């Protein structure tokens, strides 16, 4: 299994600002993903974080709004840029270990935009 | 049609009941099936993992996959108040992101 941590665990931000969320995994993972979960909803995939190259974004999500980095196999960041209240959500990092296809999740970052 | 369909509930049962949670999926390429449990204000926690068809049992939890009918089930025996959470089913074809159901909110009443 993999243990995934995220920082910050929560934040309250002003409209128009940006927040970078960090994701750290305790072991190497083959794939890392970023999800968004709005209140009472399921998980929506934002993008796949690719090591050393640009992330692969899902429909409806763009790099200018959600720039992602993954400099190595155990670390990734997601930035929520030029925030608006609609960006208020829980942002979750997940990873797939090399030995299995199971995905493990971090505890999430609860973002509130005022 | 969404690739993974799940009744969001809520589902409320008395303590000790057998709980049945279900999902259907449409993508025949799906080979991996998972159930996650998510407590309020926490990240999803992997509960059960099944590859292809069949049953898998772990303590009070049993996961079933019927690929012929594209049906995924999770059974919880002797349910406890601590089982109260949202349960998410998820599937993938392998080395691809999971596709999640909406989640079913379960309450087990003491």
Interface residues (C-beta under 8 A of the other chain):
Chain A: X1 X4 X30 X31 X33 X41 X42 X43 X45 X48 X92 X96 X100 X101 X102 X103 X104 X105 X106 X107 X108 X110
Chain B: X6 X32 X34 X36 X41 X42 X43 X44 X45 X46 X49 X88 X90 X92 X94 X95 X97 X98 X100 X101 X102 X103
